[in-house]
Amino acid sequence: MIIALAFVGLLLVGVQWLPVIVTGCLFLFGIGGGYFQPANISTIMQSGSTSNQGTIGSLQRMIQNIAIANGTAIGSTLINLTAPNLPR
């Protein structure tokens, strides 16, 4: 629920918004992810046998790192594409 509220707030971000408001929305998004991630990882780790725990953990972490890298790449591309329209 926290992630959804923060996501809606970030979707509504306008050029005239103060950086503090955007930072607050990102902070809420991070808190929501922090609540979700441990339960998610625990469920993933319990889905396999103990002999496969290393493989399951490695695969989960690899997918998470790929998602982080893709999010950074997409975000920086969008910022780069809109850079001429940003206020100075």
C-alpha positions in Angstrom: 0.0 0.0 0.0 2.8 2.4 0.9 4.5 1.7 -2.5 1.3 2.3 -4.4 0.8 5.7 -2.7 4.4 6.7 -3.3 4.2 5.5 -6.9 1.0 7.6 -7.5 2.8 10.6 -6.0 5.8 10.1 -8.3 3.5 9.7 -11.3 2.0 13.1 -10.6 5.4 14.9 -10.2 5.5 18.2 -12.1 8.3 20.6 -12.9 7.1 23.0 -10.3 7.3 20.4 -7.4 9.8 21.1 -4.7 12.7 18.6 -4.5 11.7 17.9 -0.9 8.3 16.5 -2.0 9.9 14.3 -4.7 12.5 13.1 -2.1 9.7 12.3 0.3 7.8 10.2 -2.3 11.1 8.3 -3.1 11.6 7.8 0.6 8.1 6.3 1.0 8.7 4.1 -2.0 11.9 2.8 -0.4 10.2 2.1 2.9 7.4 0.2 1.1 10.1 -1.9 -0.7 11.9 -2.5 2.6 8.7 -4.0 4.1 8.0 -6.1 1.1 11.5 -7.5 0.3 12.3 -9.6 3.4 8.9 -11.4 3.2 9.4 -12.0 -0.5 12.9 -13.3 -0.2 11.8 -15.6 2.7 9.0 -17.1 0.6 11.4 -17.6 -2.4 14.0 -19.3 -0.2 11.4 -21.6 1.4 10.1 -22.7 -1.9 13.1 -25.0 -2.6 14.9 -27.7 -0.8 17.8 -27.0 1.5 20.3 -28.5 -1.0 19.2 -25.8 -3.6 19.3 -22.8 -1.2 22.6 -21.4 -2.7 21.3 -21.6 -6.2 17.9 -20.1 -5.3 19.6 -17.2 -3.4 22.1 -16.6 -6.2 19.3 -16.5 -8.9 17.2 -14.2 -6.7 20.1 -11.8 -6.2 21.1 -11.9 -9.9 17.6 -11.0 -11.0 17.4 -8.2 -8.4 20.8 -6.7 -9.6 19.6 -6.9 -13.2 16.4 -5.0 -12.2 18.4 -2.4 -10.4 20.7 -1.9 -13.4 17.8 -1.7 -15.8 16.0 0.8 -13.6 19.0 3.0 -13.4 19.6 2.8 -17.2 15.9 3.6 -18.0 15.8 6.4 -15.5 19.0 8.1 -16.7 17.8 7.7 -20.3 14.5 9.4 -19.5 16.4 12.2 -17.7 18.7 12.6 -20.6 15.8 12.7 -23.1 14.0 15.4 -21.1 17.1 17.4 -20.2 16.4 20.3 -22.6 12.9 20.7 -21.0 14.2 20.8 -17.4 14.1 24.2 -15.6 17.4 25.9 -15.0 
